[in-house]
């Protein structure tokens, strides 16, 4: 770091490392000259978007010279109808990352604190530190949030606390009783962010729907995304649902036109195709069972997951296995940066992709 940058840069930002995304297929092809590559690294829907999205994309492409609707009027109302909330409670973002950043921007100021669990999505600590907050990291319990310990960590300086349900990268989740007991202990001066990026994948009687809790907890913000089950990761569109007063503040700090016209059109179309969502969840369930069977046969441990991905435990540093899989044209995700150096995260793919991963893993172990 040059002295020039050190003189004026935010000291907290100097401590951060850039977000490391899953390796792109094109990058691996360039590096190793491999042409037959599968990517199971970024928790994308392996089906791609549905037919309704393709039709919407064709329609929207005729208006590319125009700015998008900055209010997201149609998408907000479509979401409001589906979720049973008022459109004024919904805030849109350039992916749910954008929404998480907006909430941190509203909640935090120098000297305030933000609470996260260990082994969580790296955007939470990045958002806390980048917006002047002191990061408080609470150790996880059985690879998931220790909600009791997180509640005890709240102080008069706490302004935001993040809970992912299911959690990325571990896939673990908390039930409704655990969540509501936790939220009952969070004081009004703290915003509780419930990240439900993988909400659509988990259908368990005891899994809580965060949106249904909003009337009970006015300091709750629920974030979701179109990047996962809806197959729109490349479009970058997410949203959150909150109390109107919080949504009003988020709207004051968001960038104008933060969601593109293509993303708005495609997200609305994707939302209307719930049969695509149902079938995607079904394929994910089948693929998850396929991975369970294959890993059991190989004697490889894993963490049970409520999302569209699985963390496998190699019982030794996973970097060498990750590199060996790359050379076989299989991209997964090393997660040493999440405090899990012995684990690899693998996205549930299509049947043939899962089979290829399992075959490659058997060859390199």
JODALIN-V93801 format. One line per field, one symbol per residue. ss: DSSP state (H for helix, E for strand, - for the rest). phi: phi as a letter, one per 40 degrees, with the letter a starting at -180 (. if undefined). psi: psi as a letter, one per 30 degrees, with the letter a starting at -180 (. if undefined). A space follows every 50 residues. Layout:
ss: ???
phi: ???
psi: ???
//
This chain:
ss: --HHHHHH--HHHH----------HHHHHHHH-----EE----------- HHHHHHHHHHHHH---------HHHHHHHHHHH---HHHEEEE--HHHHH HHHHHHH-----EEEEE----HHHHHHHHH---EEEEE--E--E--HHHH HH-----EEEEEEE----------EHHHHHHHHH------EEEEE---HH H-----E--HHHH------EEEEEE------------EEEE--HHHHHHH HHH-------HHHHHHHHHHH--HHHHHHHHHHHHHHHHHHHHHHHHH-- EEE-----EEEEE-----HHHHHHHHH--EE-EE-HHH----EEEEE--- HHHHHHHHHHHHHH-
phi: .ccdcccbcddcccccbdcbccccdccccccbgcbbbbbbbbfccccgcc ccccccccccccbccbcccccgdccdcccccccgbcdccbbbacgcdccd cccccccbadgcbbbbccgbdccccdccccbgcccbbbdcbfgbcccccc ccccbcccbabbbbaccbbcgcabcccccccccccccccbcccbcbdbdc cbbbdcccccccccccbcccbbbaaccbccgbdccfababbacdccdccc ccbcccfcbcccccccccccccbccccccccccccccccccdccccccgc cacdbcbbaacbbcgadcdccdcccdccgbcbbcbdccgbccbbbbccbc dcccccccccccccc
psi: kleeefefkkeeefflkkkjlkkkeeeeeeefgkfikkjhfghljffall eeeeeeeeefffgffklljffheeeeeeeeeefhlkfffkkllilfeeee eeeeeeellkflkkklllhlkffeeeeeefgglkkjkkkljhglkieeee effkaffkfkkkkkjlkkgffllkleeeeeeeeffjlfgkkjjjjhfgef fjikfgkkjeeffeffjfgkkkkllgfcffgheffiklllkakeeeeeee feflkkhfkleeeeeeeeeeefifeeeeeeeeeeeeeeeeeeeeeeefgk llkkkgbhlkkkjfglkfeeeeeeeefggjjajkhefggifflkkkkkal eeeeeeeeeeeeef.
//
